[in-house]
Structures are given as C-alpha cells and as structure tokens.
Amino acid sequence: MRSLFCLPLLLAAVAPLAQAQSSTAATPPEKTHAQVVAELVQAYREGTIPTTDGDYPPSDSTIERNRARFESKTPSWAQQPQTQTQQ
C-alpha cells in the first residue's frame, strides 16, 4: 500500500528532470571570441556603446556623439578589418 502511494510521487518528481534534459539539446551554438569582438566593434561603430545607465537605451544624440568620436579617432583595436558575424 505504501509503495502505491510513493510511486506517483516519485514519477511526479522525476518528470520535470526528463523534460529539462530534453530541452537543452535545442540551445544555439556558442559564439567564438572573434565573433564577440566583431559584434562589439560593430556596436562602437554604430554608436550604441558606450552609454551611461541614465541614458539606456542610448538616445539619438548619444548615438551621434559616439559615432563622431569613433570616426574622429578610431581606436587601435577597431582598425582591424570588419568581418561578417552573421551567416
């Protein structure tokens, strides 16, 4: 009698674990270091970073100011050729 009561509890406890295991197979592939660097450089070129906590998401004036700064003096880390990150 006791085992009849414990079996449904055991199945109820194990069922979410089985679902969690099957859902991890659909995760997207991880990005490479080069892809992350290219995305950050692109964000600097577009003027979306840097920004402050008080101006998030960045306003149009912040984006224009950041673009002008980037174009006036391009940092050495951003002078490498831009690569395509999305295929």
Rosetta blueprint (number, residue, H / E / L):
1 M L
2 R H
3 S H
4 L H
5 F H
6 C H
7 L H
8 P H
9 L H
10 L H
11 L H
12 A H
13 A H
14 V H
15 A H
16 P H
17 L H
18 A H
19 Q H
20 A H
21 Q H
22 S H
23 S H
24 T H
25 A H
26 A H
27 T L
28 P L
29 P L
30 E L
31 K L
32 T L
33 H H
34 A H
35 Q H
36 V H
37 V H
38 A H
39 E H
40 L H
41 V H
42 Q H
43 A H
44 Y H
45 R H
46 E H
47 G L
48 T L
49 I L
50 P L
51 T L
52 T L
53 D H
54 G H
55 D H
56 Y L
57 P L
58 P L
59 S L
60 D H
61 S H
62 T H
63 I H
64 E H
65 R H
66 N H
67 R H
68 A H
69 R H
70 F H
71 E H
72 S H
73 K L
74 T L
75 P L
76 S H
77 W H
78 A H
79 Q L
80 Q L
81 P L
82 Q L
83 T L
84 Q L
85 T L
86 Q L
87 Q L
